[in-house]
């Protein structure tokens, strides 16, 4: 396959995303694919951070132009993958020939099925494979409802895979390091394995095409077009997924993958039609990623769904800023972007990730619930404003991150999809804002109540010259049922406390519950004003409020304070083989397992339900993923408060 060097702006492009679990070699494949579009080898980044970074590249091959997204492999960056799948024409799932790791692809396959994204599978790192590819194929098939069809049979020599047989063309090729594969004769002894694989391919494709089925039944001669026709229609409908082989580090199988992509990736108009986007109309674009850069400012990465996007034109009242594509993986200014392009647009201020420009809002994935949270405090309080601005930009770049403030302490809380996700965000924050931070566990929303009823009498009497301050209150402070909240009442008789002072007493009593003897808000108590006394001159609302706060402070301390901790209802989603481990993890963290059920729509997965103290969710996701091959996730919602300990 000849190379065409990119010189100047690229034409409209079809697009695909490289996705898959970490360690599969996606970034190596990304650069190998781009290398095939240029005569000059591309500069590779360092290996640090490759599984957490997102990159866009453009290239041209045989007069076709392409946009390639390389998505992070870490499970904690799944939302980046979901955003990419919302805008590309096809997904290439990159994995290794390890059957035991196939389960890690289950969530990814389900996402592809739910979104209807056309898919190819590239089994990478064949040079390190010692097992049978059919075992990997069977393990992958168990993770998806789509029919997988192996397009190549590996050729082994001395235990090493040195090439492949193309099942449709029935041609054999030998890999050459750093160069296109070399055509060779079909090796001795390969006929039986090739015939077996071809029969399996025909079984799947014949289900997609009556004409092919008729030829197979009649044992009629088959031409490659007889197989390509149902293969392409099956891929377009989502019923069939082709499986290709290679070793990207040595360029093995890369040219064959490009050939498949040229034939199998839908045209931009087909993708738009699949998503219900009308072909006619004004320009339409959607932001799928936002990035703040020091030199270029704010960049919005967009997919052009319809029409022509020109620098300087207006869309939804916004002026379109500089437009960039990324030939050789590096930014290159272009005057316009056509239908199907994935480009970066500068200076789209106020436009968030997922936003649609030029028409009604298009569907876009919502950020997942957070799995891990930490507290962050700047070393220097003078940096708080700078930190706030940097956090806003950080969440614009990555909506899967969350920033909130603890209502009691005012501490800033940064939440994300796991320890790596949050740590990566902290690194970006340090580079962007230059703020030194202290970190720690996120505060837990402890509460307190009382163990028994008390009656507290308190008198305020101050004389400082002129009018003094006088107020006398007698309060009954009593516990209420859990969840009943705060209640105030008054039972004063004989006018011992004038009615005009009662609202101030009630307000002061409630304010006194904001921080109890244990340092937390007090809940589920009643306060009753029983009696008191006043002075015609020295009594005032302020005096009675002060006396009430004093009485509450003394009374709550005498009423056997009880610390309450929040208990969450937690649903842990794991592969069924990991369900016992998830149950042990929950019980080991003071959880009460309520049971488990099959996860709806997820064959081979369970949802484990439990009641778990919120304090035990600190670091929970780290341990959960360590015991579930990185696959476990959970959702939580507050259920109730429970007594933690007596004081």
RACOR-V847201 format. One record per backbone hydrogen bond with DSSP energy under -0.5 kcal/mol. NH is the residue of the N-H (numbers start at 1). CO is the residue of the C=O. E is the energy in kcal/mol with one decimal. If there is no record, write none. Layout:
nh=NH co=CO e=E
nh=NH co=CO e=E
//
This chain:
nh=4 co=60 e=-0.7
nh=7 co=5 e=-0.5
nh=14 co=65 e=-1.9
nh=16 co=67 e=-1.8
nh=17 co=90 e=-1.8
nh=18 co=69 e=-3.3
nh=19 co=17 e=-0.7
nh=19 co=92 e=-2.5
nh=22 co=73 e=-1.0
nh=24 co=21 e=-1.2
nh=29 co=25 e=-2.1
nh=30 co=26 e=-2.7
nh=31 co=27 e=-2.2
nh=32 co=28 e=-1.9
nh=33 co=29 e=-2.8
nh=34 co=30 e=-2.0
nh=35 co=31 e=-2.5
nh=36 co=32 e=-1.3
nh=37 co=34 e=-1.9
nh=38 co=35 e=-1.5
nh=41 co=39 e=-0.5
nh=50 co=47 e=-1.8
nh=52 co=49 e=-1.7
nh=53 co=49 e=-0.5
nh=53 co=50 e=-0.7
nh=55 co=70 e=-1.8
nh=57 co=68 e=-2.4
nh=58 co=326 e=-2.4
nh=59 co=66 e=-1.7
nh=61 co=64 e=-3.0
nh=64 co=61 e=-2.0
nh=66 co=59 e=-3.1
nh=67 co=14 e=-2.3
nh=68 co=57 e=-3.3
nh=69 co=16 e=-2.2
nh=70 co=55 e=-2.8
nh=70 co=68 e=-0.5
nh=71 co=18 e=-2.1
nh=71 co=69 e=-0.7
nh=74 co=51 e=-1.9
nh=77 co=74 e=-2.3
nh=78 co=75 e=-1.2
nh=80 co=77 e=-0.8
nh=81 co=77 e=-1.1
nh=82 co=78 e=-2.3
nh=83 co=79 e=-2.3
nh=84 co=80 e=-1.9
nh=85 co=81 e=-2.6
nh=86 co=82 e=-1.1
nh=87 co=84 e=-1.8
nh=88 co=84 e=-1.6
nh=89 co=15 e=-1.1
nh=90 co=15 e=-0.7
nh=91 co=118 e=-2.4
nh=92 co=17 e=-3.3
nh=93 co=91 e=-0.6
nh=93 co=120 e=-3.1
nh=94 co=19 e=-3.2
nh=94 co=92 e=-0.6
nh=95 co=93 e=-0.5
nh=95 co=122 e=-2.0
nh=97 co=124 e=-0.7
nh=98 co=96 e=-2.4
nh=101 co=98 e=-2.0
nh=102 co=99 e=-1.4
nh=104 co=101 e=-1.5
nh=105 co=102 e=-2.0
nh=106 co=103 e=-1.5
nh=109 co=105 e=-2.7
nh=110 co=106 e=-2.1
nh=111 co=107 e=-1.9
nh=112 co=108 e=-2.2
nh=113 co=109 e=-2.3
nh=114 co=110 e=-2.6
nh=115 co=111 e=-2.1
nh=116 co=112 e=-1.0
nh=117 co=112 e=-1.5
nh=120 co=91 e=-2.4
nh=121 co=242 e=-2.6
nh=122 co=93 e=-3.1
nh=123 co=121 e=-0.6
nh=123 co=244 e=-3.1
nh=124 co=95 e=-3.4
nh=124 co=122 e=-0.9
nh=126 co=246 e=-1.8
nh=128 co=125 e=-1.7
nh=129 co=126 e=-1.9
nh=135 co=132 e=-0.9
nh=136 co=132 e=-1.1
nh=137 co=133 e=-2.7
nh=138 co=134 e=-2.3
nh=139 co=135 e=-2.1
nh=140 co=136 e=-2.5
nh=141 co=137 e=-2.6
nh=142 co=138 e=-1.4
nh=143 co=140 e=-1.8
nh=144 co=141 e=-1.2
nh=147 co=239 e=-2.4
nh=148 co=146 e=-0.5
nh=149 co=241 e=-2.6
nh=151 co=243 e=-2.6
nh=152 co=243 e=-0.5
nh=153 co=165 e=-2.1
nh=155 co=163 e=-2.7
nh=156 co=154 e=-0.5
nh=157 co=160 e=-3.2
nh=160 co=157 e=-1.6
nh=162 co=155 e=-2.7
nh=162 co=160 e=-0.7
nh=163 co=155 e=-1.1
nh=164 co=173 e=-2.1
nh=165 co=153 e=-2.5
nh=166 co=171 e=-3.3
nh=167 co=151 e=-2.4
nh=167 co=165 e=-0.7
nh=170 co=166 e=-2.1
nh=171 co=166 e=-0.7
nh=172 co=184 e=-0.8
nh=173 co=164 e=-2.9
nh=174 co=182 e=-3.2
nh=175 co=162 e=-2.6
nh=176 co=179 e=-0.7
nh=178 co=250 e=-2.4
nh=179 co=176 e=-2.4
nh=179 co=250 e=-0.5
nh=182 co=174 e=-3.1
nh=184 co=172 e=-2.3
nh=190 co=187 e=-1.7
nh=194 co=190 e=-2.8
nh=195 co=191 e=-2.5
nh=196 co=192 e=-2.3
nh=197 co=193 e=-2.3
nh=198 co=194 e=-2.3
nh=199 co=195 e=-2.4
nh=200 co=196 e=-1.8
nh=201 co=197 e=-2.1
nh=202 co=198 e=-2.7
nh=203 co=199 e=-2.3
nh=204 co=200 e=-1.5
nh=205 co=201 e=-2.5
nh=206 co=202 e=-2.8
nh=207 co=203 e=-0.7
nh=207 co=204 e=-0.6
nh=208 co=205 e=-1.4
nh=209 co=205 e=-0.8
nh=213 co=209 e=-2.1
nh=214 co=210 e=-2.4
nh=215 co=211 e=-1.8
nh=216 co=212 e=-2.6
nh=217 co=213 e=-2.6
nh=218 co=214 e=-2.1
nh=219 co=216 e=-0.9
nh=220 co=215 e=-2.6
nh=226 co=223 e=-1.4
nh=227 co=223 e=-0.8
nh=227 co=224 e=-1.2
nh=228 co=224 e=-2.6
nh=229 co=225 e=-2.0
nh=230 co=226 e=-0.6
nh=231 co=227 e=-1.9
nh=232 co=228 e=-2.8
nh=233 co=229 e=-2.0
nh=234 co=230 e=-2.4
nh=235 co=231 e=-2.3
nh=236 co=232 e=-2.4
nh=237 co=233 e=-1.8
nh=238 co=234 e=-0.8
nh=238 co=235 e=-0.6
nh=239 co=234 e=-1.6
nh=240 co=234 e=-1.7
nh=241 co=147 e=-2.6
nh=242 co=119 e=-0.7
nh=243 co=149 e=-2.4
nh=244 co=121 e=-3.2
nh=246 co=123 e=-1.7
nh=247 co=252 e=-2.1
nh=250 co=247 e=-1.5
nh=251 co=248 e=-1.4
nh=252 co=247 e=-2.1
nh=254 co=251 e=-1.4
nh=255 co=251 e=-0.5
nh=257 co=253 e=-1.9
nh=258 co=254 e=-2.4
nh=259 co=255 e=-2.1
nh=260 co=256 e=-2.1
nh=261 co=257 e=-2.6
nh=262 co=258 e=-2.5
nh=263 co=259 e=-1.4
nh=264 co=260 e=-2.6
nh=265 co=261 e=-2.3
nh=270 co=267 e=-0.7
nh=271 co=267 e=-1.9
nh=272 co=268 e=-2.4
nh=273 co=269 e=-2.2
nh=274 co=270 e=-2.3
nh=275 co=271 e=-1.5
nh=276 co=273 e=-1.6
nh=277 co=272 e=-2.9
nh=278 co=276 e=-0.6
nh=284 co=306 e=-2.2
nh=285 co=357 e=-2.3
nh=286 co=303 e=-1.9
nh=287 co=355 e=-2.6
nh=288 co=301 e=-3.0
nh=289 co=301 e=-1.2
nh=290 co=397 e=-0.5
nh=291 co=299 e=-2.8
nh=293 co=291 e=-0.6
nh=293 co=297 e=-2.9
nh=297 co=293 e=-1.2
nh=299 co=291 e=-3.6
nh=300 co=345 e=-2.9
nh=301 co=289 e=-3.0
nh=301 co=299 e=-0.6
nh=302 co=300 e=-0.5
nh=302 co=343 e=-3.1
nh=303 co=286 e=-2.4
nh=304 co=341 e=-2.3
nh=305 co=284 e=-2.1
nh=305 co=303 e=-0.9
nh=306 co=284 e=-1.8
nh=309 co=337 e=-3.2
nh=310 co=308 e=-0.6
nh=311 co=335 e=-2.3
nh=312 co=320 e=-3.3
nh=313 co=310 e=-1.8
nh=315 co=318 e=-2.5
nh=318 co=315 e=-2.0
nh=320 co=313 e=-3.3
nh=321 co=319 e=-0.5
nh=321 co=346 e=-0.9
nh=323 co=334 e=-0.6
nh=324 co=344 e=-2.7
nh=325 co=332 e=-2.6
nh=328 co=58 e=-1.1
nh=329 co=326 e=-2.1
nh=330 co=327 e=-1.9
nh=332 co=325 e=-2.4
nh=334 co=323 e=-2.6
nh=337 co=309 e=-2.5
nh=340 co=304 e=-3.4
nh=341 co=338 e=-2.5
nh=343 co=302 e=-2.1
nh=343 co=341 e=-0.5
nh=344 co=324 e=-2.5
nh=345 co=300 e=-2.7
nh=346 co=322 e=-2.6
nh=347 co=298 e=-1.8
nh=349 co=347 e=-1.3
nh=351 co=348 e=-1.6
nh=352 co=350 e=-0.6
nh=354 co=287 e=-2.5
nh=355 co=352 e=-2.1
nh=357 co=285 e=-3.2
nh=358 co=356 e=-0.5
nh=371 co=416 e=-3.4
nh=372 co=416 e=-1.8
nh=374 co=414 e=-2.3
nh=375 co=440 e=-3.4
nh=376 co=412 e=-2.5
nh=377 co=438 e=-2.6
nh=379 co=436 e=-2.7
nh=381 co=379 e=-0.5
nh=383 co=380 e=-2.5
nh=384 co=381 e=-1.5
nh=387 co=383 e=-2.7
nh=388 co=384 e=-2.4
nh=389 co=385 e=-2.1
nh=390 co=386 e=-2.1
nh=391 co=387 e=-2.5
nh=392 co=388 e=-1.9
nh=393 co=389 e=-2.0
nh=394 co=390 e=-2.2
nh=395 co=391 e=-2.3
nh=396 co=392 e=-1.5
nh=397 co=393 e=-2.1
nh=398 co=394 e=-2.0
nh=401 co=398 e=-2.2
nh=402 co=415 e=-2.6
nh=404 co=413 e=-2.1
nh=406 co=411 e=-2.8
nh=410 co=406 e=-2.6
nh=412 co=376 e=-0.7
nh=413 co=404 e=-3.3
nh=414 co=374 e=-2.5
nh=415 co=402 e=-2.8
nh=415 co=413 e=-0.5
nh=416 co=372 e=-2.8
nh=422 co=418 e=-2.4
nh=423 co=419 e=-2.6
nh=424 co=420 e=-2.8
nh=425 co=421 e=-1.8
nh=426 co=422 e=-2.2
nh=427 co=423 e=-2.1
nh=428 co=424 e=-2.2
nh=429 co=425 e=-2.4
nh=430 co=426 e=-2.5
nh=431 co=427 e=-2.0
nh=432 co=428 e=-2.6
nh=433 co=429 e=-2.7
nh=434 co=429 e=-0.5
nh=434 co=430 e=-1.5
nh=438 co=377 e=-3.2
nh=440 co=375 e=-1.7
nh=442 co=373 e=-0.7
nh=446 co=444 e=-2.4
nh=447 co=564 e=-2.5
nh=448 co=521 e=-2.3
nh=449 co=562 e=-2.2
nh=451 co=559 e=-2.3
nh=451 co=560 e=-1.1
nh=452 co=559 e=-1.5
nh=454 co=477 e=-2.4
nh=456 co=475 e=-3.1
nh=458 co=473 e=-2.5
nh=460 co=471 e=-3.5
nh=461 co=459 e=-0.5
nh=462 co=469 e=-2.9
nh=469 co=462 e=-2.8
nh=470 co=538 e=-1.6
nh=471 co=460 e=-2.1
nh=472 co=533 e=-1.8
nh=473 co=458 e=-2.5
nh=474 co=531 e=-2.2
nh=475 co=456 e=-3.0
nh=476 co=528 e=-2.6
nh=477 co=454 e=-2.8
nh=477 co=475 e=-0.6
nh=478 co=476 e=-0.5
nh=478 co=526 e=-2.5
nh=480 co=524 e=-2.5
nh=484 co=481 e=-2.4
nh=487 co=525 e=-1.6
nh=489 co=527 e=-2.3
nh=491 co=529 e=-3.4
nh=496 co=493 e=-1.0
nh=501 co=498 e=-1.8
nh=502 co=498 e=-0.5
nh=502 co=499 e=-1.0
nh=503 co=499 e=-0.6
nh=505 co=501 e=-1.8
nh=506 co=502 e=-2.7
nh=507 co=503 e=-2.5
nh=508 co=504 e=-2.3
nh=509 co=505 e=-2.4
nh=510 co=506 e=-2.1
nh=511 co=507 e=-2.5
nh=512 co=508 e=-1.8
nh=513 co=510 e=-1.5
nh=514 co=511 e=-1.7
nh=515 co=512 e=-0.6
nh=516 co=520 e=-2.9
nh=519 co=516 e=-1.9
nh=522 co=513 e=-3.5
nh=523 co=448 e=-2.7
nh=526 co=478 e=-2.8
nh=527 co=487 e=-2.8
nh=528 co=476 e=-2.5
nh=529 co=489 e=-2.6
nh=530 co=474 e=-3.0
nh=530 co=528 e=-0.8
nh=531 co=474 e=-1.2
nh=533 co=472 e=-1.7
nh=539 co=535 e=-1.6
nh=544 co=540 e=-2.4
nh=545 co=541 e=-2.4
nh=546 co=542 e=-2.4
nh=547 co=543 e=-2.4
nh=548 co=544 e=-2.2
nh=549 co=545 e=-2.3
nh=550 co=546 e=-2.1
nh=551 co=547 e=-2.4
nh=552 co=548 e=-2.7
nh=553 co=549 e=-2.3
nh=554 co=550 e=-2.2
nh=555 co=551 e=-3.1
nh=556 co=552 e=-2.8
nh=557 co=553 e=-1.2
nh=558 co=554 e=-1.1
nh=559 co=555 e=-0.8
nh=559 co=556 e=-0.8
nh=562 co=449 e=-2.6
nh=563 co=645 e=-1.6
nh=564 co=447 e=-3.8
nh=565 co=642 e=-3.0
nh=567 co=640 e=-3.3
nh=568 co=566 e=-0.5
nh=568 co=612 e=-2.9
nh=569 co=637 e=-3.1
nh=570 co=568 e=-0.7
nh=570 co=610 e=-3.0
nh=571 co=635 e=-2.3
nh=572 co=570 e=-0.5
nh=572 co=608 e=-2.9
nh=573 co=571 e=-0.5
nh=573 co=633 e=-2.6
nh=574 co=572 e=-0.6
nh=574 co=606 e=-2.1
nh=576 co=604 e=-3.0
nh=578 co=575 e=-2.4
nh=579 co=576 e=-1.3
nh=582 co=578 e=-2.2
nh=583 co=579 e=-2.4
nh=584 co=580 e=-2.3
nh=585 co=581 e=-2.2
nh=586 co=582 e=-2.2
nh=587 co=583 e=-2.5
nh=588 co=584 e=-2.2
nh=589 co=585 e=-0.5
nh=589 co=586 e=-1.1
nh=590 co=587 e=-1.3
nh=591 co=586 e=-2.4
nh=592 co=611 e=-3.0
nh=593 co=591 e=-0.7
nh=594 co=609 e=-2.7
nh=595 co=609 e=-1.2
nh=597 co=607 e=-2.1
nh=599 co=605 e=-2.2
nh=602 co=599 e=-2.3
nh=603 co=601 e=-0.6
nh=605 co=602 e=-1.8
nh=606 co=574 e=-2.9
nh=607 co=597 e=-3.2
nh=608 co=572 e=-3.1
nh=608 co=606 e=-0.5
nh=609 co=595 e=-2.9
nh=609 co=607 e=-0.6
nh=610 co=570 e=-2.2
nh=611 co=592 e=-2.2
nh=612 co=568 e=-2.7
nh=612 co=610 e=-0.5
nh=614 co=566 e=-2.9
nh=616 co=613 e=-1.6
nh=617 co=614 e=-1.6
nh=618 co=615 e=-1.0
nh=619 co=617 e=-0.5
nh=620 co=617 e=-1.6
nh=623 co=619 e=-1.5
nh=624 co=620 e=-2.7
nh=625 co=621 e=-2.5
nh=626 co=622 e=-1.6
nh=627 co=623 e=-1.0
nh=627 co=624 e=-0.8
nh=628 co=625 e=-1.0
nh=630 co=625 e=-2.6
nh=631 co=628 e=-1.9
nh=633 co=573 e=-1.7
nh=635 co=571 e=-1.8
nh=637 co=569 e=-1.2
nh=639 co=567 e=-2.6
nh=640 co=567 e=-1.8
nh=642 co=565 e=-2.3
nh=644 co=563 e=-3.3
nh=645 co=563 e=-0.8
nh=647 co=561 e=-1.4
//
